Structure formats: structure tokens, C-alpha cells
Amino acid sequence: MASTKPGQRKLQILQALASMLEQPKGEKITTAALAARLSVSEAALYRHFASKAQMYEGLIEFIESSVFGLINQIAEREEVGVDQAHAILQMLLSFAANNPGMTRVLIGDALVGEDERLQARMNGFYDKVEMAFKQALRIAVTQGHGTEADVAARASLMVSYVTGRWHRFAKTGFKQNPAEGTSLQLSLLLAA
């Protein structure tokens, strides 16, 4: 393992952790199990991360940079507010479908029993997602779709819808794709 480039081992650890989170039974992941999966010692893990919480923070950083990078692209590409909100919803559902292990982090399932700051950080993530929905819906209001009075409630409903779909995906052992069969539901959520 000495031939591993600096930084690459850290990425391998995070990839292994994400892969372990994809197991449908959702058992608690120990550093011993993670080290065994990588064929390294637990001490080797701690050379790259000071704690297991830092490993989860690495996954959360990946989620945040991916999701908010995509939201920014959507905001630049879509001028119509309703289309922005729809694209953000679809992206969030597809992100979970493409990253089942990350879904367990998104819903907090993987963070149970871990450092409280991790769940607090995920709560901040939800707040930022809701803010993105509010921005899209405010644009929609200026374009004659909906009213300003409904923006906050509709944005909250959208976040609840997404998290509900993520939960269902995780709780079905990643069998029920969160992005499938959503056309009518999204139309109802975004109706004026």
C-alpha cells in the first residue's frame, strides 16, 4: 500500500465508507470493519482522519459540493423559476438514486450515534436546499407563477417531499428509485 499517492488513500477511505453505507441492512459501520475492508490497520485510517466523524465530514463535503454545484448550474441554465425548482427537485432525487450510500448520510441514518455536529451540518444542508427552492420560487412569482405568500410554505413542502423520497429509497433497501414516477407529483407540487 506504500505505492498509494498522497491524498489518494484518503479518497479510497471515503469511497470504501460510502460503499459500506450502500448495504441495505444499514448496520453501524465501525473503523475496524472499514479498515478490514481496505486491508489496512485502524491506525492507518487515523493517519488520514483524526476521527470517524471526520470521515463522515468528508462525505458531507462531497454531498455539499456536488449538490450546490449542480444547483448553481441549474440556476444559471434555467431562467424560468418553475423550471429551476423542477430541475432542482429532479437533481436531488437523482443524486440519491446514483449515490445510495450518500442517501443514508442525507437522511441522517448513518449519523445516528456519531458526533452531533454532523447532524447539525446536515440540518444546515437542508436549510440551504430550502433557500435554493425559495429563490427559484421567488423568480417564478415575478414571472406570474404563484404568490410571494406561498413561497416559504411551498419550499418547505418541496424539501419534505425530497426527504420523504430519500427515506423511502433507503428504507426499501435502495430498491425504490426516488426519481421514478415523480412527474405527476412534481406537477402538483409546482402548480400555481
N, C-alpha and C positions, 0 to 999 in steps of 0.2 A: 504493500500500500504506500510505500515511500515514494513511488513514482507519481503520485497524485499531485497536481499543481495546486499552489496556494489558492484558497477560495473555492476550488472545485470540491474539496472534501465537505465544506460547509453546505454547498448546494446538494451534494449526494445525501447528506444527513436530512436535509429538508425534504428532498424527494422521497426518501425512504419513509419519513414520518407521514407525508401526505399519502403515500401508498398504503401504509398501515391503517390510516384513517378510512380507507375505502372498503375495509372489511365490513360486511353488512351487520355483523353482530355488535359492532361498536364497543368492543371491550376497551377498558382503560389501557393506555399504552405506557409501558414502563421504559426507563432508559436502558434497563437490562435487555428487554426484548428488542429495542431499537438497535442497540449495539450488536446483538446477536444477528439481527437481520443484515447488518453491514459487515459482519465478521471482524469487528473491532472491539476493543475494550470500552467500558463505560468511561474510563479516564480519557480515551481518545475523543469521545463526544464532548467532554468538558474542556478539552483544549480549544474547541471551536465555539462553544456556547457555555456561558457561566452557569446556566441553569436550564431546566426543561422549559421553564416559562420563556426564556429567550428563544428557544426553538420554535415555540408557538408564535412568538412575536415575529419571527422570520416568515412564517406562513401568513400571518395577518398583514405584514408589509407587502407580500406578494399579492394578496387579495386587494388591498387598498390601491396599490399602484396599477394593477390590471383594471379593476372596476372603474376607478376615477379617470384613468387614462382613456378608457372607452367612452365614458360619459362625456368627457371633453370633446372627443372626436364626434360623437353624436350631436352635441350642441353646435359644433362648427358646421357640420354637414346638413343638418335639418333646420330649416328656417321656420317651419310650421310647428308651433308649440305642441299641438296634439300628437304630431308625428314624432317629436322629440320624446315625449312621455311614453309613447308606444314603443319606440326603439329602446329606450332605457329599460322598460319592463321586460321586453324580449331578451335583451342582453343579459340582464340579471338572472333570468330563468335559464338561459343557455349556458351562462358561466357555471352555474351549479351543475347542470347536466354534464358538462365537459370536465368538471373537477369535483367528482363525488366526495373525495376526502376533504376538500375545502368546504363542502357543504356542511359537514359536521362542525367545522370551526365557525362558519357563518351563523349557524343556529345555536351555537354555544354548547352543543352536546359534547364536543371534545374538550371543552374548557372546564367542565364540572370537576371540582376538586383541585383545580390549578389555581395559580395566583389570581386574586380578584381583579387586578389591574387589566388582565387580559379580557375579561368580560366587559369591564368599563370601556376598554378600547373598542370592542365590538359594538357597544351601545353608541359610541361616538360615530362609528361607521354608519349605523342605521340613521343617525341624525343627519349625516352628510348626504346620504342617499335621499332622505326625505326632502332635504333642501334642494337637491337637483330636480326632484319632481315638482316642487313648488316653483322653481324658476321656469321650468317648461310650461307649467300650467298658467303662470302669470303671462307668459308670452301668448299662450292660447287665448287668454282673456282679452288681450289687446287686439287679437285677431277675430274677436267676436264669438269665441267659444267658451261658454261658462261665465261665471261671475267671480269677482275677487273674494266675495264672502265664502265661496265654496273651495277655494284653493287649498287651505290648510287641511280641511277635512278630507278632500279628495287625495291629497298627497299622503296623508296618514293611511288612508284606505289602501292605496297602492303598495305602500311598504308592508302593510299587514297581509295583503294578497300574496306578495312575493315571498314573505317569510313563511306563510302557510304552505305555499307550493314547495318551498325548500324542506320544510318539516316533513311533509308527506313523502317527498322523494327519499329522505334519509330513513324515515320510519318504515318504508316498504323495502328496505334493504337495497335501495337505489334501483328499484325495478320500475317505478312510475316516473317517467321522464317529466320534469316540471315544465318543460317548454311545449309539450304536446297537448293538443286540444284546447288551446287558450284563446283562439280567435274570437269567439262569441263573448267569452268572459272579458277580454280586454276591450272589446267594443262597448260592452255595458259599463265598464269602469270609466271609459273615456267619453261616454255620451254626454252631450250638453245638457 
